[in-house]
């Protein structure tokens, strides 16, 4: 797997489904267990690290019709199931596997790869993001798993995914929103751009409902949130410099922050969390050296 690592998984994925002339060379680079072959569709199972849970049914049906007419041109990338050598875990190509089932196929072409758990998760995330945009919440959960289960920091995730660090951070912050707002993003009722300004607000759920009912644009939401924060500043009579610092901390944490400062320059910084995940997020930040 070393050659693939040197190239970066984003580029290395193209080798999974390259042209047949360079097939042997690419398989060597990817440490395949054997040559491309066929497997019973029932002997394949979804990737335990697959970040995608929601597949567009209409697009799946379209892909199924295409497979009926043209066959499954690209092999499904798999790795051997350690518990059952007769079965395989899908690394890349779950949509094609599902569509092939709809098309009535009994066998599918596969290419067997030798990948660790870390590499299997990396490939699953990269393959999904590059081939079809993940739902923003699924993308965030994929990054979260890289962070929690494999101890990747945001810089490493950003480099691996060829994304900016701010993109990774902003995407992860969506998970700090209440579950009802997260569900609205997952169901495409609101976009990540519309939801992002709600991070750190005291009433994100009610604002999210307004976004849907009034069909607000992301820019309108940003202005609404800005007005609410300015009103809060006026009501609390917070010093302007203190308020700017408070907002900056909220932007970084994605949580509501309150700063109280006395004339003697003593005071409190209060970070509000709504669930155990948010508490762990803050505590881990405070424990970093």
Protein Blocks (a to p, Z undefined) as FASTA:
>chain_A
ZZmmmnopklmmmmmmmcfklmmmmmmmnopabdcddddfklpccdfklmbfbdcfklmm
mmmmmmmmnopfbacdddddfklmkbccdfbhplmmmmmmmnopabdcdddddddfklmm
mmmmmmmmmmoccdfklmmmmmmmmmmmnopafklmmmmnopafklmmmmmmmmmpcfkl
mmmmmnomacfklmmmmgopablmlmmmmmmmnopafklmmmmmmmmmmmmmmmnopafk
lmmmmmmmmmmnopacdddddfkopacdddddfbfklmmmmmmmmmpZZ
